[in-house]
């Protein structure tokens, strides 16, 4: 994406892609997860999404945060046996084609991405489990197509939520020149260092140390994919500035008040994207929302997957369909 075309096609024969697939396979095998890879074509914009299907049972849609890599949902997928999980790799993440987010309407991209995948898999009405930027995308989809979303689980603070924004170091990605240096610093130089960045997302040293080496290997290889650097730079540049969230894409209280679905927030006390005060506000604004507070950072599904899974299972058991 160095010449900043709108779409960047992924070459799955690229050695970096092959190494990422191998790391993904090892991680899913560790958790006893068999999975199928699907390639789903979008029309607007015209790109190919790489989607993972895991398990059998009632369908469940998963939408990741960060650069859009679904592989890191493996620990929480293992907690959701009995569900047919459809996990989207957002554009630019997880070997989905890349997109220059500055040259598209990000909200339209989000809604089209989720709708395209839902149509492909025949998901007329489905619960969604999501994190961070994936949480924002899921709220946008639920607001536009309320009849197609039965329940939502928001793990961690959704992006651009109730006057929040990314932490300052991440907002530096919106500054030309500086962003190239910052994003390269985010790219791990070895598997041993691949999880160090979780400290900036509020994960404790103890939680990081408990994570298996296979997660670190996946992080190293997925964070070195050819679309990784530009996905981060163009996404943050589109939705935020050094001052905070781009008002065009912020999710304010008046929109949250229109959310019809039951929402389960799972929120860490150390989440640098939004405090528990924000979480408690959200639980009051959304008509049918509840909050589970945890001693984690922004990624409770990685920090403490067992507790996160228990809360999700209990919530989903309350049939929203």
N, C-alpha and C positions, 0 to 999 in steps of 0.2 A: 504493500500500500504506500510505498515511498512516493509514487507519483500521484497519489491521492485520487485514484479513480474511485467511483462510488462502491463498486463490488470488487473483491479480491477472491478469485477461485482458489480453493485448496487443492494442492497436488498430494493425493494420498500415497503416492510413491516416494515422496520426500522422506529422507531418512529420519527427520525429526518427527514426522507423523507416525512412521512405523514404530519408533521408539516410544511415543506416547501411547499408541495402541497396546503395545506389549506391557507397559506399566499399568494401564487401565485393566488389562486382563488379569495381571497378578493381583491387583487390589480387589477386584471383584471376586476372584477365586479365594482370597483370604477370608472373605465374608460369606463364602458359600453361595454366591449369586451367579446364576446363569443369566445371560442377557443377549438380546438381539439388537443389532444396529440397523436402523432404517435411515434412508436418505429421502427427505421430503422436500419437494420443490415449491418455493414460494413464487408468487407472481409479482408482488409489489413490496419491495424490489425483487428482481429476478435473481434469487440466490438459493443455494441448497443448504438445508438444515440437516445436521446429523443428530438423530434422536435415538435414545436408548430405551428399550422395553425390557422390564425386569419382572419376573414373577407372574402369578396367575391370580384371578379373582376379580373383584370389582375394580374398575379403572380409577387411577389417581394420577393427576398431572403434577409434575415437579418442575419448578422454574428457578434456576440458580442465580446467585448474585455474582459479584466480581466481574471478571471478563466473560463469564457465561459458561463455565466448565461444569457439566453435570457429574463428572467423575467423583467429585468430592461429596456427593450425596450417598456414596456407597455405605458408610457406617449407619446412616439413618434408614436407608433402604432395607438393610438387614434387620431392622427393628419393625418392619412393616410387612411381615410375611402374611400372605392371604390377600394381598393387593396386587393388582397389575399396574405397575408403575411405568408411566410414560414420562421420561425425563428429557427435557429440551436442552440442547446446547445452543445458547443464544448466539445470534450472528457474531462471528469473530471468536467465539469460544468453542472448545471441545471439537475442533475440526469441522465446524460449520463454516461456510463461506464468510469472509470478512466483509464489513461495510464501514464506510466513512460516516460515522454518526452525525458529523457536522453538516452533511449534505442531504440528510433526510429529515423528515419529521419523526422524532424518536418515539413520540406517543403513538403515531400511526404505525410505525415499524413494530412496536410492542404488540399492539392489538392484532395486526396482521399476522405476526409470528404465532401467537397463541391460537388465533382462529384457524390458521392453516393447519397446524398440528392437530387441533381438536377435530377439524373436518376430516383429515386424513385417517384418523383412528376411530371415527364415528362417535366422538365424545359429545353427545348432545347436551349432557348435564354432568358435571364432574367436580369433585373437590380438588383444590389446589394446595400444594405445600410448597413454600417458596422462601427466599432469603434475599434481603438487601435490594439490589436493583431488580432482581426477579420479583421481589415483593411489590415494588412500584408498578412493574409491568402487569402483575396479576390484578392489582387494584384497578388499573386502567381498563383491563379486559372485563373485569366484573362490573364496572360501572357502565361500559358500553353494551355488554351482553349479560345482563343480570340473570336471565333465564338459563344461561349455560353454565353457571358456577353455583354449586350447591353449598360449599363451605370453603373457608380459607384458613390455612395455618401459616402465620407469618413468623418465621424464625429469625430473630434479630430485628433491629430497626429497619424498616423499609427505607429505601433511598428517597431523599428530598421530601421528607415526611414532616408535616407540622412545623415549618420554619427551620428544620434541621438541614444540614448539608454534610458533605464529606469532611473528615478531619483536614486540618490545614495542609499537612504534607501531601495529601492526595489532591487537594485543590491546586497545588502547584503544577499539576499535569495540564491545567488549562492555560498556562503561561508559555507562549512560544519561546523556544530556546531552552528555557529551564526544564520544560517537560521532558525533553529527550534525555537529560541527565537523570531526572527523577525516575522515569520509567525504567531506565537501564539498571538503576539501583534496586528496583523492585524485582528484577529478573535474577533468580538464584544462580550462583556460579557452580554449585555442587549440590548433590542430594543431601549431604550433611547439613547444608545451610538452608535448605529449601523451605523449612517451616519457621525460620527466624522471624519472618514478617508477621506471623500470627500475633506476636507480642504487641504490634501496633494496632491490632484489631481487638485487643483486650483479653486474649487468651493467657491463662496463667502458665508459668513455667512447668508446673506440675501436670496440667492438662496436655501441654505440648509434649512433654516427655512420655506420656502414656500412649501417644498416637503411634501406631505401627510404622515401621520403616517404609512400608508400601505406600502410605499416604505421602511421605516425603518424596519418594521416587516419582509418584504421579505428579506432584507439584512441580518438581524439577523439569520433567519432560513437557508437561502441558504449558508451563510458564515460558518455555523456550520454543513454542510453536511459532511459525512464521507470521501469524496474525496478532500475536499477543501484544507487542509493543504499541502498534497502531490502534488496536481495539481500545486499550486504556486511554491513549492520548486523545483519540477522537471522541470517545464516549464522554469523558470528563469535560473536555472542551465544549461539547454540545450542551451538557446539562448543568454546568456550574462555571463559576468564575472564581477568582481569588477572593471575592467578597462573599460568596455563598451560592445558593441554588439559583439557577436560571428561573425567573418567575414563570416562564412559559411552561416549565415542566414540574414545578413544585406541586405537591399534593396538599391543599389547604383543608382546614376544618370543614368548610362548607361542602366540599366534595365527599369527605369521609362521612358526613352526616347522611349522605344518600346511599351509602353501602347497605344493601339489603341482606346480604348473606351473613350467617353466623361466622364470626372471626375469632380464632384463637391466637393470641399473641404469646410467643415464648421469647422472653427478653432477658438478656444478661445485665447484671448490675454494672459490669465493666464495659459495656458497649460504647465505644468512642463516637459512634454515629448518632446516638441519641440516648439520653438518660432515662432512668425509670420514671422521672417526672413526665417526660414526653409519653412514655408508654401508658401511664395512668390517665393522662389526658385523652389519649386515643381510645382507651377502653370505655371512657365516659361518653365520647362523641359518637362513636359507632353504635347504632341502636342495639345490636345483638353481638356484643364483643365481650371477651373475657381475657384475663392476663395471668400468665404463669411466670413468676419472677425466678431467675436462677443466678447462681454465682458463677457466671461465665462471661465471655466477651461477646463479640458480634456474631460468632458462629457456634451457637449452642449444639448444633448437630455434630460438630467435630469435637468440641470441648467435652461434652457429656451426652453422648448419643443414647445411652440407656434411659436416662431421665427424660430427655427430649422425646424419645420414642414412646415412652409410657403416656406422656401427655397427649401426643398426637393420636395414639390408638384410642384413648378414652374419648377424645373429642370426636373423632371420625365415627365412633360407634354410635353416636347420637345421629341417627340417619338423617342427613340433610337432603337426601335425594327424594 
